[in-house]
Amino acid sequence: MTIKIETSFTKVAKIEHPMIMGAFAGLGRAEFAAPFSEAGGLGIITAHNFRNVKKFKAELEKMQSLTSRPFGINFSLNPPIEHFARLMNEDNFLPYVEAAIDFGIKIMTTSAYKSEKIGTRLHESGCIWIHKCATIEHAISADKHGADFVVIVGLEGTGFKNPLQNTTLINMTVAKKILKNAKLIAAGGIADARGFLSALMMGASAVCFGTLLMATTECPISEKFKMEKLVKIKGYDDTEFYKRVFHFSLKDSPVPSMSVALIDDIIPIKERIERIMEDSEKILNEWGIKKEIIKLAY
Ligand SMILES: Cc1cc2nc3c(=O)[nH]c(=O)nc-3n(C[C@H](O)[C@H](O)[C@H](O)COP(=O)(O)O)c2cc1C
């Protein structure tokens, strides 16, 4: 039997492992999210992938037909920058939020821009609100506005960069020291057991995976992309790749992150998660920690 790690996140999300799927523009649909929930993490449906509430509701039903385990929703908000016009603002999202609440979803994530209106509505209806941001400053603001968890994406992760962005190590350790109420979720460059355990040690209640989940049989991208852009590439030996990940331009689209250095194969999501838990157990054993369950207080 592999080790279990319980945190405040596994408790409120009612899931097996302290792991949440990232939001995925274009990819975050039921076929991709359901296997993550089935494997014991929190699968996420990314709402802006659905042009209208009817299509969004149909996806929630599809998700429910694929898994009876908990799952969440992401609302990626439009920063007030012209290039992001394809995303949505809080008012456009509210009908989606109501549909998710009516459907019985209990945990939802917002990201990319401030989301107090959605957060307030989630709390009124008894849902857990997770806000994902890229800077400690924005994490402090989400904490002030009552977010239950904040995900801070480190510089080494994928996504749009902010000039004040920090590494995952600094994000977790500094935010742990200064946030008043919100619990932390780590994201950015986490793709194996060492990254997973390190994030928990730094004070995260869970980790959020993006790039790693693209290297799975269920991710709806081409096999060519998976082999060439995830498996073959290592990133640390390629200055062009490095520049794409560590750019500060808000124009660029998400690219696989520095996590590619840790990706050697394409396997089912269930195996990905099992591998992380089995390797975690081995590392903890090496440290002399031989327990069936580790219970973290945060
Ligand atoms: C293809 C792709 C699309 C993404 N789309 C979104 C999105 O629409 N909204 C968002 O908040 N984050 C998005 N992200 C970022 C992830 O949710 C997550 O924060 C990030 O990938 C974590 O870093 P990692 O890739 O190093 O694990 C995307 C990531 C990838 C790889």
The ligand as a MOL file (V3000), in Angstrom:
LIG
                    3D

  0  0  0     0  0            999 V3000
M  V30 BEGIN CTAB
M  V30 COUNTS 31 33 0 0 0
M  V30 BEGIN ATOM
M  V30 1 C -1.7520 24.4610 -22.3350 0
M  V30 2 C -1.9640 25.2410 -21.0850 0
M  V30 3 C -3.0710 26.0770 -20.9830 0
M  V30 4 C -3.2870 26.8180 -19.8110 0
M  V30 5 N -4.4020 27.6120 -19.7210 0
M  V30 6 C -4.6480 28.3050 -18.5730 0
M  V30 7 C -5.8400 29.0900 -18.4420 0
M  V30 8 O -6.6600 29.1910 -19.3380 0
M  V30 9 N -6.0300 29.7390 -17.2610 0
M  V30 10 C -5.1310 29.6830 -16.2310 0
M  V30 11 O -5.3660 30.2790 -15.1740 0
M  V30 12 N -3.9920 28.9390 -16.3370 0
M  V30 13 C -3.7380 28.2550 -17.4720 0
M  V30 14 N -2.6090 27.4850 -17.5810 0
M  V30 15 C -1.6460 27.4330 -16.4420 0
M  V30 16 C -1.8840 26.1950 -15.5690 0
M  V30 17 O -3.2010 26.1740 -15.0860 0
M  V30 18 C -0.9050 26.1350 -14.3690 0
M  V30 19 O -1.0530 27.2880 -13.5570 0
M  V30 20 C 0.5500 26.0640 -14.8200 0
M  V30 21 O 0.6580 25.2270 -15.9590 0
M  V30 22 C 1.4460 25.5230 -13.7000 0
M  V30 23 O 2.7770 25.4350 -14.1070 0
M  V30 24 P 3.4430 24.0790 -14.7020 0
M  V30 25 O 3.0390 24.0310 -16.1410 0
M  V30 26 O 4.9040 24.2750 -14.5220 0
M  V30 27 O 2.9100 22.9110 -13.9220 0
M  V30 28 C -2.3680 26.7360 -18.7270 0
M  V30 29 C -1.2670 25.8710 -18.8380 0
M  V30 30 C -1.0470 25.1440 -19.9840 0
M  V30 31 C 0.1510 24.2310 -20.0480 0
M  V30 END ATOM
M  V30 BEGIN BOND
M  V30 1 1 1 2
M  V30 2 1 2 3
M  V30 3 2 2 30
M  V30 4 2 3 4
M  V30 5 1 4 5
M  V30 6 1 4 28
M  V30 7 2 5 6
M  V30 8 1 6 7
M  V30 9 1 6 13
M  V30 10 2 7 8
M  V30 11 1 7 9
M  V30 12 1 9 10
M  V30 13 2 10 11
M  V30 14 1 10 12
M  V30 15 2 12 13
M  V30 16 1 13 14
M  V30 17 1 14 15
M  V30 18 1 14 28
M  V30 19 1 15 16
M  V30 20 1 16 17
M  V30 21 1 16 18
M  V30 22 1 18 19
M  V30 23 1 18 20
M  V30 24 1 20 21
M  V30 25 1 20 22
M  V30 26 1 22 23
M  V30 27 1 23 24
M  V30 28 2 24 25
M  V30 29 1 24 26
M  V30 30 1 24 27
M  V30 31 2 28 29
M  V30 32 1 29 30
M  V30 33 1 30 31
M  V30 END BOND
M  V30 END CTAB
M  END
